[in-house]
Amino acid sequence: MSPTCVTDDVSAFSHSNLLETSAMDTGEGLPVWWQKSADWFRECENNIYKLQELEPNWNSYGAKPVSFKSIQLTGEIIYELSKMSGISCPRIGASPTGNVVLSWEWNDFTRELEIEIDPAIGIRYSYFDERSPEKDCEGETIDPMDIKLILTN
Amino acid sequence: MDSINDEQIVLRRVPPSKPQLATCTELKSGELRATSIAMATERGEEYLSCSLLSHTTPKQLLDQLQKFGVDSNGWMVCIFRAKDVRETGYEIFHDPTPSDPGHCSISGQGGTVIPNKKLQKLAKRTRILTEDELEDSSQIS
């Protein structure tokens, strides 16, 4: 697992996205980045925004509603991930804290990665591998590339 | 505090699963299990609330939704055994409340905050009850 960075300000992540988006604009109406995201991106993004509909105590054990900041940040992260080859559509959910949660299971359901998008932190991840428990890890990052590395290694 | 033996069955409510809130997933066997979305605690929270089948039936657990003003339509109940909790590295103890005599709490070892990845592992050991099992808890094994 590569070392990851931790920050208490995710503006650096958002700013890098804006720069990339701007640099790839063709100037012909539709930016290139829309053409490069995976087929699943739009439906996934729509479903993430539907998390706004969750009411307080949606899990019946005291969960908070999902924060709009987390939804917005997840939209940016999922866009970045959808441009990377080998990344499939995640399972979508929420945490009782009020953040968006995405997860993937692969390798015959023996590996699972869960990420929680916390606007105060960035991405909090938790990975386990039933066949190689020594690779289990948890951490925080602001770089979607760290997530890709886990998903494609 | 009552001790809970390894074979006792533990229950937890699972919200309806939707594309934007995947609370359950299908196993290779065709059965359903809860995802960690349905098994999560708030960050820093020390306990995951569950119920013991020996004291609370799945139907009673879903009936508790009424007091929150929630329609139980589409809600599910997942089960696992106390040994699943312990083998995943948690502790479990009976912690009855006025509204749920079977209420029990799951915590990290030594009462520590629960690490995320262990909740993922516990979720993988769950099974969603069928409609028949919800109606007649004697069918649960």
Interface residues (C-beta under 8 A of the other chain):
Chain A: E43 N47 I48 K50 L51 E53 L54 N57 W58 N59 S60 Y61 G62 A63 K64 R91 I92 G93 A94 S95 P96 T97 V101 S103 E105 F109 E112 E114 E116 R124 S126 Y127 F128 D136 C137 E138
Chain B: R13 P15 K18 P19 Q20 L21 A22 T23 T25 L27 K28 T35 S36 I37 A38 A40 T41 E42 R43 E45 S49 Q64 L65 F68 V70 W75 P115 N116 K117 Q120 K121 K124
